[in-house]
Amino acid sequence: MNQDSRRITLISRHKQLSARNWKNSPESRSRIIVLDSFAILRAAVARTLVELDMDIERIVLDRCASASEYLSLLAQLPYEFAGDVLMIRDDESGFLSASGRGGDRVLYSLAAPDLRFYLETHGLLSAAAETASPVRSSVLQFRQRAVA
C-alpha cells in the first residue's frame, strides 16, 4: 500500500453551492480532503488532531460556516495545532487565522483578491481556476525580443 506523505488540507464546503475547483490530484502540494458538512469537519478536527496525530496543514471553511461558528472552531482547536484556518465567505472575502510569533494565533481579514492570492500561493486551485484568476492576469508578461 502506497502511503501519501503530503500534508493534509481539510476543506468543509456547503454542498448546495457550486464546488470550487480544488487541485485534488497526486501532483498537488497538499493532500486535499473535502467534507460536505461543517459538523463533520468539527468532529474530524477534534478526533484527528487529538487521537490520530495526522499532519494537517490547514483547514478551509468554504462558504459553510458563520462568523460565530468560525470563532467557536478556533476556540476549540488544540494549542498544538499550528496550521492555518481559513474561512471563505459568500462574497469571496474571508478570514485567516495563522500562528504568530510565540505560538499565539493571529486573525487576518482578507479581501477577495487576498483570499485568491492565498489559495493560488499554496497551490490549492486547479490550473483552470488559476488561469482565470484576476491576480495572475494582473502580473506583467514580458516577451523575449531579439534586437539586431
Number of C-alpha atoms within 10 A of each C-alpha: 3 4 5 10 9 15 15 18 22 22 23 24 23 16 13 8 11 8 10 11 13 19 19 16 11 11 8 16 16 23 21 22 13 16 17 15 16 21 13 11 22 17 10 15 21 15 13 15 16 14 9 11 9 13 15 21 17 20 22 19 24 24 20 23 21 13 12 9 13 18 12 12 17 14 10 11 16 12 11 9 17 18 16 19 24 24 27 22 18 12 9 16 17 21 19 20 21 19 16 11 8 6 12 10 19 12 14 12 13 20 14 15 14 15 20 21 18 15 15 18 10 11 16 22 19 16 14 11 14 19 12 10 15 12 14 14 11 8 8 7 8 6 6 6 6 5 4 3
